Amino acid sequence: MKQTGLIIITAIIALALGVTTRHLFPSAEKTGISALPEFNLPDLSGHQHNISEWRDKILVINFWATWCPPCLKEIPGFIALQEQYADQGVQFIGVALEDREPVAKYAAATNINYPILLGSDNGIALAHQLGNSVDAVPYTLIVDRQGQIISRHPGEFSKEQITEIITPLLN
């Protein structure tokens, strides 16, 4: 019972932080172009992946967690966009900021069609390194084909907002 209460409290705090962040940063930040650094994280099977595997693609890298309501709200849109733009070189990558078990369960239940990497504590540090100075969850980056971070977005990110940013990059 205590664990359920803790999960509910954590979810409420995450929701409040997400909503607050959304109001502080109402549109995708374009905080200066910078190079995406190399990093390695394991997938749900434990296999290590280097971000360079997706070189020459437009990347949408989303830091998220199953206990975060805004994160779960945006994932169906990410699934739809991955399906819509995969053949045009767009690759969504989820970086889960928690342990494998709840992430694997959620990914299987929702049929996530893009790679999910497990960040745990390393993912939080990586998100910080990549500009998440407000500790927002979700936190999303858009990286162009040249490996430059062109957008940093704390808080929930809509399909329309993402489409607006990636459409000019498709050519």
DSSP file (Angstrom, degrees, kcal/mol; ACC not computed):
  #  RESIDUE AA STRUCTURE BP1 BP2  ACC     N-H-->O    O-->H-N    N-H-->O    O-->H-N    TCO  KAPPA ALPHA  PHI   PSI    X-CA   Y-CA   Z-CA
    1    1 A M     >        0   0    0      0, 0.0     4,-2.1     0, 0.0     5,-0.2   0.000 360.0 360.0 360.0 -40.9    0.0    0.0    0.0
    2    2 A K  H  >  +     0   0    0      1,-0.2     4,-2.4     2,-0.2     5,-0.2   0.895 360.0  53.0 -62.3 -38.9    2.8    2.4    0.8
    3    3 A Q  H  > S+     0   0    0      2,-0.2     4,-2.4     1,-0.2    -1,-0.2   0.901 107.5  50.7 -64.8 -40.5    4.5    1.7   -2.5
    4    4 A T  H  > S+     0   0    0      1,-0.2     4,-2.4     2,-0.2    -1,-0.2   0.917 110.8  49.3 -62.5 -42.8    1.2    2.6   -4.4
    5    5 A G  H  X S+     0   0    0     -4,-2.1     4,-2.6     1,-0.2    -2,-0.2   0.899 110.6  50.4 -61.7 -41.3    1.0    5.8   -2.4
    6    6 A L  H  X S+     0   0    0     -4,-2.4     4,-2.6     2,-0.2    -2,-0.2   0.898 110.3  49.6 -64.4 -40.9    4.6    6.7   -3.3
    7    7 A I  H  X S+     0   0    0     -4,-2.4     4,-2.6     2,-0.2    -2,-0.2   0.914 111.8  48.5 -64.3 -42.5    4.0    6.0   -7.0
    8    8 A I  H  X S+     0   0    0     -4,-2.4     4,-2.4     2,-0.2    -2,-0.2   0.925 112.6  47.7 -64.3 -44.4    0.9    8.2   -7.0
    9    9 A I  H  X S+     0   0    0     -4,-2.6     4,-2.4     2,-0.2    -2,-0.2   0.917 112.5  49.3 -62.4 -43.3    2.7   11.0   -5.2
   10   10 A T  H  X S+     0   0    0     -4,-2.6     4,-2.7     1,-0.2    -2,-0.2   0.911 111.0  49.9 -62.0 -42.8    5.6   10.8   -7.6
   11   11 A A  H  X S+     0   0    0     -4,-2.6     4,-2.6     2,-0.2    -1,-0.2   0.900 110.5  49.8 -63.7 -40.5    3.2   10.8  -10.6
   12   12 A I  H  X S+     0   0    0     -4,-2.4     4,-2.7     2,-0.2    -2,-0.2   0.918 112.0  47.9 -64.6 -42.8    1.5   13.9   -9.2
   13   13 A I  H  X S+     0   0    0     -4,-2.4     4,-2.8     2,-0.2    -2,-0.2   0.925 112.5  49.0 -63.0 -44.0    4.8   15.7   -8.7
   14   14 A A  H  X S+     0   0    0     -4,-2.7     4,-2.7     2,-0.2   123,-0.2   0.904 112.0  49.1 -62.5 -40.8    5.9   14.7  -12.2
   15   15 A L  H  X S+     0   0    0     -4,-2.6     4,-2.9     2,-0.2     5,-0.2   0.932 111.7  48.4 -63.3 -45.7    2.6   16.0  -13.7
   16   16 A A  H  X S+     0   0    0     -4,-2.7     4,-2.8     1,-0.2    -2,-0.2   0.916 113.0  47.8 -61.3 -43.0    2.9   19.2  -11.8
   17   17 A L  H  X S+     0   0    0     -4,-2.8     4,-2.9     2,-0.2     5,-0.2   0.914 112.5  49.7 -63.6 -42.4    6.5   19.7  -12.9
   18   18 A G  H  X S+     0   0    0     -4,-2.7     4,-2.3     2,-0.2   138,-0.2   0.920 113.2  45.4 -62.4 -44.2    5.5   18.9  -16.5
   19   19 A V  H  X S+     0   0    0     -4,-2.9     4,-1.8     2,-0.2    -2,-0.2   0.925 114.6  48.3 -64.7 -44.8    2.6   21.4  -16.4
   20   20 A T  H  X S+     0   0    0     -4,-2.8     4,-2.0    -5,-0.2    -2,-0.2   0.932 112.9  47.8 -60.8 -46.5    4.7   24.0  -14.8
   21   21 A T  H  X S+     0   0    0     -4,-2.9     4,-2.6     1,-0.2    -1,-0.2   0.893 107.3  57.0 -61.5 -40.0    7.5   23.5  -17.3
   22   22 A R  H  < S+     0   0    0     -4,-2.3    -1,-0.2     1,-0.2    -2,-0.2   0.876 109.7  45.0 -60.0 -37.9    5.0   23.6  -20.2
   23   23 A H  H  < S+     0   0    0     -4,-1.8    -1,-0.2     1,-0.2    -2,-0.2   0.830 113.7  49.0 -76.7 -31.1    3.9   27.0  -19.0
   24   24 A L  H  < S+     0   0    0     -4,-2.0    -2,-0.2     1,-0.3    -1,-0.2   0.837 125.9  28.2 -73.1 -32.5    7.5   28.3  -18.6
   25   25 A F  S  < S+     0   0    0     -4,-2.6    -1,-0.3    -5,-0.2    -2,-0.1  -0.673  71.8 171.3-128.7  74.8    8.5   27.0  -22.0
   26   26 A P        +     0   0    0      0, 0.0     2,-0.3     0, 0.0    -1,-0.1   0.704  66.0  32.3 -66.5 -21.2    5.3   27.1  -24.2
   27   27 A S  S    S-     0   0    0    130,-0.0   130,-0.0     1,-0.0     2,-0.0  -0.888 104.0 -73.3-131.1 166.1    7.1   26.3  -27.4
   28   28 A A        -     0   0    0     -2,-0.3     2,-0.3   125,-0.1   125,-0.2  -0.309  52.6-124.3 -58.1 130.6   10.1   24.2  -28.5
   29   29 A E  B     -A  152   0A   0    123,-1.7   123,-2.1    -4,-0.1     2,-0.5  -0.550  16.8-163.0 -76.3 139.8   13.2   26.0  -27.5
   30   30 A K        +     0   0    0     -2,-0.3     2,-1.2   121,-0.2     3,-0.1  -0.736  21.2 171.1-117.6  79.9   15.7   26.6  -30.1
   31   31 A T        -     0   0    0     -2,-0.5   120,-0.1     1,-0.3    -2,-0.1  -0.327  57.6 -63.4 -94.2  52.8   18.6   27.3  -27.8
   32   32 A G        -     0   0    0     -2,-1.2     2,-0.3   118,-0.2    -1,-0.3   0.453  62.3 -86.5  79.1 137.2   21.4   27.4  -30.2
   33   33 A I        +     0   0    0     -3,-0.1     2,-0.3   117,-0.1   117,-0.2  -0.591  53.4 166.8 -79.2 134.8   22.7   24.7  -32.4
   34   34 A S  E     -B  149   0A   0    115,-1.2   115,-4.4    -2,-0.3     2,-0.2  -0.981  38.4 -94.7-145.8 157.2   25.2   22.3  -30.8
   35   35 A A  E     -B  148   0A   0     -2,-0.3   113,-0.2   113,-0.3   112,-0.1  -0.467  35.3-119.9 -74.5 139.7   26.6   18.9  -31.7
   36   36 A L        -     0   0    0    111,-3.0    -1,-0.1    -2,-0.2     3,-0.1  -0.689  33.7-133.0 -75.1 121.1   25.0   15.8  -30.2
   37   37 A P        -     0   0    0      0, 0.0     2,-0.1     0, 0.0    14,-0.1  -0.363  24.4 -96.8 -74.1 157.8   27.8   14.0  -28.1
   38   38 A E        +     0   0    0     13,-0.1     2,-0.3    12,-0.1    12,-0.0  -0.474  51.7 166.2 -67.8 141.5   28.4   10.3  -28.4
   39   39 A F        -     0   0    0     -2,-0.1    12,-2.2    -3,-0.1     2,-0.4  -0.982  25.0-146.1-154.9 156.7   26.8    8.2  -25.8
   40   40 A N  E     +H   50   0B   0     -2,-0.3    10,-0.2    10,-0.2     8,-0.1  -0.977  21.4 164.6-124.5 135.2   26.0    4.5  -25.2
   41   41 A L  E     -H   49   0B   0      8,-2.0     8,-2.3    -2,-0.4     2,-0.2  -0.985  34.4-111.2-144.0 152.4   23.0    3.1  -23.4
   42   42 A P  E     -H   48   0B   0      0, 0.0    76,-3.5     0, 0.0     6,-0.2  -0.495  25.5-135.5 -81.5 154.0   21.5   -0.5  -23.2
   43   43 A D  B >   -C  117   0A   0      4,-2.2     3,-1.6    74,-0.3    74,-0.2  -0.263  44.0 -80.3 -90.9-171.6   18.2   -1.4  -24.8
   44   44 A L  T 3  S+     0   0    0     72,-0.7    73,-0.1     1,-0.3    60,-0.1   0.706 132.4  52.8 -66.7 -19.3   15.5   -3.5  -23.1
   45   45 A S  T 3  S-     0   0    0      2,-0.2    -1,-0.3    55,-0.0     3,-0.1   0.468 120.3-107.4 -92.1  -3.6   17.4   -6.7  -24.0
   46   46 A G  S <  S+     0   0    0     -3,-1.6     2,-0.3     1,-0.3    -2,-0.1   0.421  72.9 140.3  92.7  -1.5   20.6   -5.4  -22.4
   47   47 A H        -     0   0    0      1,-0.1    -4,-2.2    -5,-0.1    -1,-0.3  -0.612  52.6-123.0 -78.2 132.2   22.4   -4.8  -25.7
   48   48 A Q  E     -H   42   0B   0     -2,-0.3     2,-0.4    -6,-0.2    -1,-0.1  -0.505  26.9-166.0 -74.7 140.1   24.5   -1.5  -25.8
   49   49 A H  E     -H   41   0B   0     -8,-2.3    -8,-2.0    -2,-0.2     2,-0.4  -0.994  10.9-148.5-129.2 135.4   23.7    1.0  -28.5
   50   50 A N  E >   -H   40   0B   0     -2,-0.4     3,-2.4   -10,-0.2     4,-0.2  -0.841  23.1-127.7 -98.5 139.3   25.8    4.0  -29.5
   51   51 A I  G >  S+     0   0    0    -12,-2.2     3,-1.7    -2,-0.4    -1,-0.1   0.748 104.6  74.9 -58.6 -22.9   23.8    7.0  -30.7
   52   52 A S  G >  S+     0   0    0      1,-0.3     3,-1.8   -13,-0.2    -1,-0.3   0.650  74.1  81.4 -66.4 -13.2   26.1    7.0  -33.9
   53   53 A E  G <  S+     0   0    0     -3,-2.4    -1,-0.3     1,-0.3    -2,-0.2   0.795  94.9  46.5 -58.5 -26.6   24.0    3.9  -35.1
   54   54 A W  G X  S+     0   0    0     -3,-1.7     3,-1.3    -4,-0.2    -1,-0.3   0.031  82.8 148.0-107.3  25.3   21.5    6.4  -36.2
   55   55 A R  T <   +     0   0    0     -3,-1.8     3,-0.1     1,-0.2    91,-0.1  -0.235  63.9  28.1 -56.9 149.7   23.9    8.8  -37.9
   56   56 A D  T 3  S+     0   0    0     89,-0.7     2,-0.3     1,-0.3    -1,-0.2   0.578 102.3 105.6  70.5  12.7   22.5   10.6  -41.0
   57   57 A K  S <  S-     0   0    0     -3,-1.3     2,-0.6    87,-0.2    -1,-0.3  -0.824  79.9-110.4-113.9 158.6   19.0   10.4  -39.6
   58   58 A I  E     -d   90   0A   0     31,-3.0    33,-3.3    -2,-0.3     2,-0.4  -0.814  44.1-153.0 -82.7 120.9   16.8   13.1  -38.1
   59   59 A L  E     -dE  91 143A   0     84,-2.2    84,-2.7    -2,-0.6     2,-0.5  -0.811  22.9-169.2-105.4 138.4   16.6   12.1  -34.5
   60   60 A V  E     -dE  92 142A   0     31,-2.2    33,-2.6    -2,-0.4     2,-0.6  -0.941  17.4-169.4-119.1 103.7   13.8   12.7  -32.0
   61   61 A I  E     -dE  93 141A   0     80,-2.1    80,-2.7    -2,-0.5     2,-0.5  -0.859   2.1-169.1-103.5 119.1   15.3   11.7  -28.6
   62   62 A N  E     -dE  94 140A   0     31,-2.9    33,-3.4    -2,-0.6     2,-0.5  -0.932  13.1-156.0-117.5 119.4   12.8   11.6  -25.8
   63   63 A F  E     +dE  95 139A   0     76,-3.4    76,-1.7    -2,-0.5     2,-0.3  -0.824  38.4 145.1 -89.7 125.8   13.7   11.2  -22.1
   64   64 A W  E     -d   96   0A   0     31,-2.1    33,-3.0    -2,-0.5     2,-0.3  -0.884  35.4-148.5-152.5 175.1   10.7    9.7  -20.3
   65   65 A A    >   -     0   0    0     -2,-0.3     3,-1.4    31,-0.2     7,-0.2  -0.984  28.1-122.5-152.7 153.1    9.4    7.5  -17.6
   66   66 A T  T 3  S+     0   0    0     -2,-0.3     6,-0.1     1,-0.3    -1,-0.0   0.719 111.8  58.9 -70.0 -20.5    6.3    5.2  -17.1
   67   67 A W  T 3  S+     0   0    0      1,-0.1    -1,-0.3     4,-0.0   -53,-0.2   0.382  87.1  91.5 -87.4   4.2    5.4    7.1  -13.9
   68   68 A C    <>  -     0   0    0     -3,-1.4     4,-2.1     1,-0.2     3,-0.5  -0.865  60.3-162.5-105.9 104.2    5.2   10.4  -15.9
   69   69 A P  H  > S+     0   0    0      0, 0.0     4,-2.0     0, 0.0    -1,-0.2   0.881  91.3  51.1 -55.5 -43.4    1.6   11.1  -17.2
   70   70 A P  H  > S+     0   0    0      0, 0.0     4,-1.5     0, 0.0    87,-0.2   0.869 109.2  53.5 -63.3 -31.8    2.7   13.8  -19.8
   71   71 A C  H  > S+     0   0    0     -3,-0.5     4,-1.3     1,-0.2     3,-0.3   0.949 110.2  45.4 -63.0 -48.5    5.3   11.3  -21.1
   72   72 A L  H  < S+     0   0    0     -4,-2.1    -1,-0.2     1,-0.2    -6,-0.1   0.822 109.0  57.8 -66.3 -30.9    2.7    8.6  -21.5
   73   73 A K  H  < S+     0   0    0     -4,-2.0     4,-0.4    -5,-0.2    -1,-0.2   0.862 109.3  43.4 -67.4 -35.9    0.3   11.1  -23.2
   74   74 A E  H  X S+     0   0    0     -4,-1.5     4,-1.7    -3,-0.3     3,-0.5   0.705  93.8  80.5 -85.7 -18.7    2.8   12.0  -25.9
   75   75 A I  H  X S+     0   0    0     -4,-1.3     4,-2.6     1,-0.2     5,-0.2   0.883  86.4  56.2 -60.9 -42.0    4.0    8.5  -26.8
   76   76 A P  H  > S+     0   0    0      0, 0.0     4,-2.1     0, 0.0    -1,-0.2   0.892 108.5  49.9 -57.8 -35.6    1.1    7.5  -29.0
   77   77 A G  H  > S+     0   0    0     -3,-0.5     4,-2.5    -4,-0.4    -2,-0.2   0.885 109.2  51.2 -66.0 -38.4    1.9   10.6  -31.1
   78   78 A F  H  X S+     0   0    0     -4,-1.7     4,-2.8     2,-0.2     5,-0.2   0.907 108.3  52.0 -64.2 -41.4    5.5    9.5  -31.3
   79   79 A I  H  X S+     0   0    0     -4,-2.6     4,-2.1     1,-0.2    -2,-0.2   0.933 111.8  46.5 -59.9 -46.0    4.5    6.0  -32.5
   80   80 A A  H  X S+     0   0    0     -4,-2.1     4,-2.4    -5,-0.2    -2,-0.2   0.909 113.7  47.7 -63.9 -42.9    2.3    7.6  -35.2
   81   81 A L  H  X S+     0   0    0     -4,-2.5     4,-2.7     2,-0.2     5,-0.2   0.879 109.0  54.0 -67.6 -37.2    5.1   10.0  -36.3
   82   82 A Q  H  X S+     0   0    0     -4,-2.8     4,-1.5     1,-0.2    -1,-0.2   0.933 112.1  44.9 -60.9 -44.4    7.7    7.2  -36.4
   83   83 A E  H  < S+     0   0    0     -4,-2.1     4,-0.4    -5,-0.2    -2,-0.2   0.912 115.7  47.3 -64.3 -42.5    5.4    5.2  -38.6
   84   84 A Q  H  < S+     0   0    0     -4,-2.4    -2,-0.2     1,-0.2    -1,-0.2   0.876 124.7  27.5 -67.7 -39.3    4.7    8.2  -40.8
   85   85 A Y  H ><>S+     0   0    0     -4,-2.7     3,-1.9     1,-0.1     5,-1.6   0.406  86.6 101.2-109.7   1.5    8.3    9.4  -41.3
   86   86 A A  G ><5S+     0   0    0     -4,-1.5     3,-1.6     1,-0.3    -1,-0.1   0.895  84.1  52.1 -55.9 -42.6   10.5    6.3  -40.9
   87   87 A D  G 3 5S+     0   0    0     -4,-0.4    -1,-0.3     1,-0.3    -2,-0.1   0.535 104.5  58.8 -74.9  -3.3   11.0    6.0  -44.6
   88   88 A Q  G < 5S-     0   0    0     -3,-1.9    -1,-0.3     2,-0.1    -2,-0.2   0.210 126.4 -95.2-106.2  12.9   12.1    9.6  -44.8
   89   89 A G  T < 5S+     0   0    0     -3,-1.6   -31,-3.0     1,-0.3     2,-0.5   0.736  77.3 140.2  85.6  23.2   15.0    9.1  -42.4
   90   90 A V  E   < -d   58   0A   0     -5,-1.6     2,-0.5   -33,-0.2    -1,-0.3  -0.867  27.7-172.8 -99.6 132.8   13.3   10.1  -39.1
   91   91 A Q  E     -d   59   0A   0    -33,-3.3   -31,-2.2    -2,-0.5     2,-0.3  -0.964  10.4-157.4-130.1 116.4   14.2    8.0  -36.0
   92   92 A F  E     -d   60   0A   0     -2,-0.5     2,-0.4   -33,-0.2   -31,-0.2  -0.686  12.0-171.4 -83.2 143.4   12.5    8.4  -32.6
   93   93 A I  E     -d   61   0A   0    -33,-2.6   -31,-2.9    -2,-0.3     2,-0.4  -0.979   9.7-151.5-138.0 123.6   14.5    7.1  -29.7
   94   94 A G  E     -df  62 116A   0     21,-2.9    23,-3.5    -2,-0.4     2,-0.6  -0.809   3.6-163.6 -95.1 134.2   13.1    6.8  -26.2
   95   95 A V  E     -df  63 117A   0    -33,-3.4   -31,-2.1    -2,-0.4     2,-0.3  -0.923  14.9-151.9-116.2 103.2   15.5    7.0  -23.2
   96   96 A A  E     -df  64 118A   0     21,-2.9    23,-3.2    -2,-0.6    24,-1.4  -0.588   5.9-150.9 -80.2 132.3   13.6    5.7  -20.2
   97   97 A L  S    S+     0   0    0    -33,-3.0     2,-0.3    -2,-0.3    -1,-0.1  -0.302  71.1  52.0 -99.3  48.5   14.7    7.2  -16.9
   98   98 A E  S    S-     0   0    0     -2,-0.5    22,-0.5   -34,-0.1    21,-0.1  -0.906  94.7 -52.5-161.2-173.3   13.9    4.1  -14.8
   99   99 A D     >  -     0   0    0     -2,-0.3     4,-1.0    20,-0.1     5,-0.1  -0.227  50.2-109.5 -75.0 163.7   14.5    0.4  -14.4
  100  100 A R  H  > S+     0   0    0      1,-0.2     4,-3.2     2,-0.2     5,-0.3   0.875 102.3  65.2 -61.2 -46.1   13.9   -2.2  -17.2
  101  101 A E  H  > S+     0   0    0      1,-0.2     4,-2.1     2,-0.2     5,-0.2   0.894 105.8  38.5 -56.4 -54.3   10.8   -4.0  -15.8
  102  102 A P  H  > S+     0   0    0      0, 0.0     4,-2.2     0, 0.0    -1,-0.2   0.861 118.4  51.4 -66.1 -31.0    8.2   -1.3  -15.9
  103  103 A V  H  X S+     0   0    0     -4,-1.0     4,-3.0     2,-0.2     5,-0.2   0.934 110.3  47.2 -69.1 -46.2    9.6    0.1  -19.2
  104  104 A A  H  X S+     0   0    0     -4,-3.2     4,-2.2     1,-0.2     5,-0.2   0.902 112.7  50.3 -62.0 -41.2    9.5   -3.3  -20.9
  105  105 A K  H  X S+     0   0    0     -4,-2.1     4,-2.0    -5,-0.3    -1,-0.2   0.934 114.6  43.1 -62.7 -47.2    6.0   -3.9  -19.7
  106  106 A Y  H  X S+     0   0    0     -4,-2.2     4,-2.0     2,-0.2    -2,-0.2   0.919 112.8  52.3 -66.5 -43.9    4.7   -0.6  -20.9
  107  107 A A  H  X>S+     0   0    0     -4,-3.0     5,-1.6     1,-0.2     4,-0.7   0.894 112.2  46.2 -61.0 -40.8    6.6   -0.8  -24.3
  108  108 A A  H  <5S+     0   0    0     -4,-2.2     3,-0.5    -5,-0.2    -1,-0.2   0.903 112.1  50.6 -68.1 -41.0    5.1   -4.2  -25.0
  109  109 A A  H  <5S+     0   0    0     -4,-2.0    -2,-0.2     1,-0.2    -1,-0.2   0.807 118.5  37.4 -68.1 -29.8    1.6   -3.1  -24.0
  110  110 A T  H  <5S-     0   0    0     -4,-2.0    -1,-0.2    -5,-0.1    -2,-0.2   0.418 102.7-127.1-104.1   0.7    1.7    0.0  -26.2
  111  111 A N  T  <5 -     0   0    0     -4,-0.7    -3,-0.2    -3,-0.5     2,-0.2   0.922  28.0-158.8  54.5  49.7    3.6   -1.6  -29.2
  112  112 A I      < -     0   0    0     -5,-1.6    -1,-0.2     1,-0.1     4,-0.1  -0.431   5.3-160.1 -61.2 128.5    6.3    1.1  -29.2
  113  113 A N        +     0   0    0     -2,-0.2    -1,-0.1    -3,-0.1   -21,-0.1   0.085  63.5  67.7-103.8  21.0    7.8    1.0  -32.7
  114  114 A Y  S    S-     0   0    0    -23,-0.1   -21,-0.1     1,-0.0   -23,-0.0  -0.928  95.5 -77.0-136.1 161.5   11.1    2.8  -32.0
  115  115 A P        -     0   0    0      0, 0.0   -21,-2.9     0, 0.0     2,-0.5  -0.289  37.9-156.7 -62.7 138.1   14.1    1.9  -29.9
  116  116 A I  E     - f   0  94A   0    -23,-0.2   -72,-0.7    -4,-0.1     2,-0.3  -0.978   9.3-167.7-115.0 121.8   13.9    2.2  -26.2
  117  117 A L  E     -Cf  43  95A   0    -23,-3.5   -21,-2.9    -2,-0.5     2,-0.7  -0.822  21.3-124.1-106.9 148.9   17.1    2.7  -24.3
  118  118 A L  E     + f   0  96A   0    -76,-3.5   -21,-0.2    -2,-0.3     4,-0.1  -0.835  34.4 165.9 -98.2 114.7   17.5    2.4  -20.5
  119  119 A G    >>  +     0   0    0    -23,-3.2     4,-2.0    -2,-0.7     3,-0.9   0.835   8.6 161.1 -94.3 -38.6   19.0    5.5  -19.0
  120  120 A S  H 3> S-     0   0    0    -24,-1.4     4,-1.3   -22,-0.5     3,-0.2  -0.212  81.6 -18.3  44.7-135.6   18.3    5.1  -15.3
  121  121 A D  H 3> S+     0   0    0      1,-0.2     4,-1.9     2,-0.2    -1,-0.3   0.860 143.5  57.2 -66.4 -35.6   20.6    7.5  -13.4
  122  122 A N  H <> S+     0   0    0     -3,-0.9     4,-2.4     1,-0.2    -2,-0.2   0.864 103.3  55.2 -62.0 -34.9   22.9    7.7  -16.4
  123  123 A G  H  X S+     0   0    0     -4,-2.0     4,-2.8     2,-0.2    -1,-0.2   0.864 104.8  51.9 -66.9 -36.7   20.0    9.0  -18.5
  124  124 A I  H  X S+     0   0    0     -4,-1.3     4,-2.0     2,-0.2    -1,-0.2   0.930 112.0  46.2 -64.7 -45.0   19.3   11.8  -16.0
  125  125 A A  H  X S+     0   0    0     -4,-1.9     4,-2.4     2,-0.2    -2,-0.2   0.896 113.1  50.6 -63.4 -39.9   23.0   12.9  -16.2
  126  126 A L  H  X S+     0   0    0     -4,-2.4     4,-1.9     2,-0.2    -2,-0.2   0.921 107.8  52.0 -64.7 -44.1   22.8   12.7  -20.0
  127  127 A A  H  <>S+     0   0    0     -4,-2.8     5,-2.7     1,-0.2    -1,-0.2   0.898 110.3  50.0 -59.2 -40.0   19.7   14.8  -20.2
  128  128 A H  H ><5S+     0   0    0     -4,-2.0     3,-1.9     1,-0.2    -2,-0.2   0.942 109.3  50.6 -60.9 -48.0   21.4   17.4  -18.0
  129  129 A Q  H 3<5S+     0   0    0     -4,-2.4    -1,-0.2     1,-0.3    -2,-0.2   0.821 108.1  54.8 -59.2 -31.5   24.4   17.3  -20.4
  130  130 A L  T 3<5S-     0   0    0     -4,-1.9    -1,-0.3    -5,-0.1    -2,-0.2   0.251 133.0 -84.5 -91.6  12.4   22.1   17.8  -23.3
  131  131 A G  T < 5S+     0   0    0     -3,-1.9     2,-2.1     1,-0.1    -3,-0.2   0.510  80.2 139.2 106.9   4.9   20.5   20.9  -21.9
  132  132 A N    > < +     0   0    0     -5,-2.7     3,-1.0     1,-0.2    -1,-0.1  -0.498  17.0 156.4 -82.1  74.4   17.8   19.8  -19.5
  133  133 A S  T 3   +     0   0    0     -2,-2.1    -1,-0.2     1,-0.2    -5,-0.1   0.618  68.2  52.8 -78.0 -13.1   18.6   22.4  -16.9
  134  134 A V  T 3  S-     0   0    0     -3,-0.2    -1,-0.2     2,-0.0    -2,-0.1   0.315 106.4-121.6-103.7   8.1   15.1   22.3  -15.3
  135  135 A D    <   +     0   0    0     -3,-1.0     2,-0.2     1,-0.2    -2,-0.1   0.862  49.4 175.7  54.8  39.9   15.0   18.5  -14.8
  136  136 A A        -     0   0    0   -115,-0.0    -1,-0.2  -118,-0.0   -73,-0.1  -0.486  23.2-133.4 -77.0 144.3   11.9   18.3  -16.9
  137  137 A V  S    S+     0   0    0   -123,-0.2   -66,-0.2    -2,-0.2     2,-0.2  -0.956  91.8  38.5-136.5 121.4   10.3   14.9  -17.8
  138  138 A P  S    S+     0   0    0      0, 0.0    17,-3.2     0, 0.0     2,-0.4   0.518  79.7 172.2 -75.5 163.2    9.6   14.5  -20.6
  139  139 A Y  E     -EG  63 154A   0    -76,-1.7   -76,-3.4    15,-0.2     2,-0.4  -0.983   9.0-169.3-140.5 127.0   12.5   16.2  -22.3
  140  140 A T  E     -EG  62 153A   0     13,-2.4    13,-3.0    -2,-0.4     2,-0.4  -0.953   8.9-166.0-129.1 138.3   12.9   15.9  -26.1
  141  141 A L  E     -EG  61 152A   0    -80,-2.7   -80,-2.1    -2,-0.4     2,-0.5  -0.898   8.8-153.0-114.5 146.9   15.7   16.8  -28.5
  142  142 A I  E     -EG  60 151A   0      9,-2.2     8,-2.7    -2,-0.4     9,-1.4  -0.994  15.2-169.6-118.9 128.4   15.5   17.1  -32.2
  143  143 A V  E     -EG  59 149A   0    -84,-2.7   -84,-2.2    -2,-0.5     6,-0.2  -0.952  14.0-134.9-120.3 131.1   18.8   16.4  -34.0
  144  144 A D    >   -     0   0    0      4,-2.6     3,-2.0    -2,-0.4   -87,-0.2  -0.179  36.6 -91.8 -78.9 177.5   19.4   17.1  -37.7
  145  145 A R  T 3  S+     0   0    0      1,-0.3   -89,-0.7   -89,-0.2   -88,-0.1   0.691 124.9  60.1 -64.8 -19.1   21.1   14.7  -40.2
  146  146 A Q  T 3  S-     0   0    0      2,-0.1    -1,-0.3   -90,-0.1   -88,-0.1   0.392 121.0-105.4 -89.9   3.6   24.4   16.4  -39.5
  147  147 A G  S <  S+     0   0    0     -3,-2.0  -111,-3.0     1,-0.3     2,-0.5   0.697  74.1 140.1  83.4  19.9   24.2   15.5  -35.8
  148  148 A Q  E     -B   35   0A   0   -113,-0.2    -4,-2.6    -4,-0.1     2,-0.6  -0.839  54.8-127.9-100.2 130.7   23.4   19.0  -34.6
  149  149 A I  E     +BG  34 143A   0   -115,-4.4  -115,-1.2    -2,-0.5    -6,-0.3  -0.654  34.5 169.8 -73.5 117.1   20.8   19.5  -31.8
  150  150 A I  E     +     0   0A   0     -8,-2.7     2,-0.3    -2,-0.6  -118,-0.2   0.587  60.3  29.9-107.3 -13.2   18.4   22.0  -33.3
  151  151 A S  E     - G   0 142A   0     -9,-1.4    -9,-2.2  -121,-0.1     2,-0.4  -0.984  53.2-171.0-150.4 136.5   15.6   21.9  -30.7
  152  152 A R  E     -AG  29 141A   0   -123,-2.1  -123,-1.7    -2,-0.3   -11,-0.2  -0.997  13.5-175.4-123.9 128.2   15.4   21.2  -27.0
  153  153 A H  E     - G   0 140A   0    -13,-3.0   -13,-2.4    -2,-0.4     2,-0.3  -0.892  10.2-163.3-133.3 104.8   11.9   20.9  -25.5
  154  154 A P  E     + G   0 139A   0      0, 0.0   -15,-0.2     0, 0.0  -129,-0.1  -0.672  64.0  14.7 -80.4 139.1   11.2   20.4  -21.8
  155  155 A G  S    S-     0   0    0    -17,-3.2   -15,-0.2    -2,-0.3  -136,-0.1  -0.309 112.3 -12.8  92.4-178.3    7.6   19.1  -21.1
  156  156 A E        -     0   0    0   -138,-0.2     2,-0.5   -19,-0.2   -85,-0.1  -0.269  59.1-157.5 -62.2 140.3    5.0   17.6  -23.3
  157  157 A F        -     0   0    0    -87,-0.2     2,-0.1   -86,-0.1    -2,-0.1  -0.983   9.4-142.7-124.6 120.7    5.7   17.8  -27.1
  158  158 A S     >  -     0   0    0     -2,-0.5     4,-2.2     1,-0.1     5,-0.2  -0.390  22.2-116.3 -84.1 160.6    2.7   17.5  -29.5
  159  159 A K  H  > S+     0   0    0      1,-0.2     4,-2.8     2,-0.2     5,-0.2   0.897 117.1  53.2 -56.6 -41.9    2.7   15.8  -32.9
  160  160 A E  H  > S+     0   0    0      1,-0.2     4,-2.2     2,-0.2    -1,-0.2   0.902 107.7  49.3 -64.4 -42.2    2.1   19.2  -34.5
  161  161 A Q  H  > S+     0   0    0      2,-0.2     4,-1.3     1,-0.2    -1,-0.2   0.921 114.0  45.8 -64.0 -43.2    5.0   20.9  -32.8
  162  162 A I  H  X S+     0   0    0     -4,-2.2     4,-2.9     1,-0.2     3,-0.4   0.935 111.3  52.0 -64.9 -46.2    7.4   18.1  -33.9
  163  163 A T  H  X S+     0   0    0     -4,-2.8     4,-2.3     1,-0.2    -1,-0.2   0.891 106.1  55.2 -57.9 -40.6    6.0   18.0  -37.4
  164  164 A E  H  < S+     0   0    0     -4,-2.2    -1,-0.2     1,-0.2    -2,-0.2   0.859 114.1  40.8 -60.6 -36.1    6.6   21.8  -37.7
  165  165 A I  H  < S+     0   0    0     -4,-1.3     4,-0.4    -3,-0.4    -2,-0.2   0.889 119.2  41.6 -81.6 -41.1   10.3   21.3  -36.7
  166  166 A I  H >X S+     0   0    0     -4,-2.9     3,-1.0     1,-0.2     4,-0.7   0.775  96.2  76.7 -82.9 -23.6   11.1   18.2  -38.7
  167  167 A T  G >< S+     0   0    0     -4,-2.3     3,-1.3    -5,-0.3     4,-0.4   0.909  95.4  47.8 -55.0 -47.3    9.3   19.0  -41.9
  168  168 A P  G >4 S+     0   0    0      0, 0.0     3,-0.5     0, 0.0    -1,-0.3   0.761 108.8  57.7 -65.3 -19.9   12.0   21.5  -43.2
  169  169 A L  G <4 S+     0   0    0     -3,-1.0    -2,-0.2    -4,-0.4   -24,-0.2   0.607  86.5  79.0 -83.2 -11.6   14.7   18.9  -42.3
  170  170 A L  G <<        0   0    0     -3,-1.3    -1,-0.2    -4,-0.7    -3,-0.1   0.742 360.0 360.0 -72.1 -23.2   13.2   16.3  -44.6
  171  171 A N    <         0   0    0     -3,-0.5    -1,-0.3    -4,-0.4    -2,-0.1   0.478 360.0 360.0 -76.1 360.0   14.6   17.7  -47.8
